[in-house]
Amino acid sequence: MVDAPEAGFLLSDGLLIETPTRSAGPGGQEGVLVPLLARSGLVGMLVLGARRGRRRRPLRASESRELSSLAARAALALENHLYQRELIASERMAALGTMAGMLAHDFRGPMTVIRGYAETIVTDETAPEDVRQRARLISRSVERLERMTTETLDFAREGRRLARRPLALRGLLDELTAGVQAELPTLEVTRDFRVPEEAVAALDVDKLRRVVGNIAANARDAMGGKGRLHLAAELADSPEGGREPPRLLLTLADEGPGVPPEIRDRVFDPFVTRGKKSGTGLGLAVARRFVEDHGGTLELLPGGPGARFRIAMPIGPVSAEREGGAL
């Protein structure tokens, strides 16, 4: 939220109201703030500078009414523009979801056949080693295609519900670490879990596993295929001062070159990559969506070296409205 600048007057419904800012000091500020109020609320703010020769009231009554009318029309136009952008984005997401579903359906059969024959060649000890090596490459390529298709579907789908189940938090963290080490064996995972043994979390384990896996895969790629990933976890009080369950703070840090400055502000946007030769650029976008499903946040922390991501999510059940909300 951007703070409104200081001004001596506020224009509201055609009336010019003197603000405390103007009366706070000698002379005060002579500018005028004109809120742009639309049906959905405040969509902007118009700031008018002081006018020369108007020491007491910067606007006449007729000018105030005309400016209020103009502000109302501007607010409506801005609201319509924002709504149109949201509508276009929604239509694009719907089209992307339809296309991804069709591709996934059409690709599944051929990819299964290709992987089956490739794995048969890999396990055939009579086949030449170079042939078996190419079969391994085919199998890995099929896995990458399946992952890319799944990420596109996960990003495009909306209205998915969480499948929460209560688990011991320490056991869940150990399971996440073991999963990363099994799926990405070239990563060395260090852990620093400062979580009570008795802590229990009600989370969607599959989605959380995907979140950690996507970030870890990006870390591996950023470090050239191998390296060290630091995984830390702790519990923190909720921002509401105890009225909500405590939050799990999960930090993942790699030892790579870090996120380039030119994409730091867009790293969670879809189709933004760091120069990788493969992938869809949806890994972090999907991860953030899954975290937000839980009512949490995923952020890129400043500093380095390497990239550091922090997941913050409540570990207990949330309201039924959020539980069934859109992704």
RAFEN-V974037 format. One record per run of one state. SS is the DSSP state (H for helix, E for strand, L for the rest). FROM is the first residue (numbers start at 1). TO is the last residue. If there is no record, write none. Layout:
ss=SS from=FROM to=TO
ss=SS from=FROM to=TO
This chain:
ss=L from=1 to=8
ss=E from=9 to=12
ss=L from=13 to=14
ss=E from=15 to=18
ss=L from=19 to=19
ss=H from=20 to=24
ss=L from=25 to=31
ss=E from=32 to=38
ss=L from=39 to=40
ss=E from=41 to=48
ss=L from=49 to=60
ss=H from=61 to=122
ss=L from=123 to=128
ss=H from=129 to=156
ss=L from=157 to=164
ss=E from=165 to=168
ss=H from=169 to=183
ss=L from=184 to=186
ss=E from=187 to=194
ss=L from=195 to=199
ss=E from=200 to=203
ss=L from=204 to=204
ss=H from=205 to=222
ss=L from=223 to=226
ss=E from=227 to=236
ss=L from=237 to=246
ss=E from=247 to=254
ss=L from=255 to=260
ss=H from=261 to=266
ss=L from=267 to=282
ss=H from=283 to=293
ss=L from=294 to=296
ss=E from=297 to=300
ss=L from=301 to=307
ss=E from=308 to=314
ss=L from=315 to=319
ss=H from=320 to=323
ss=L from=324 to=327
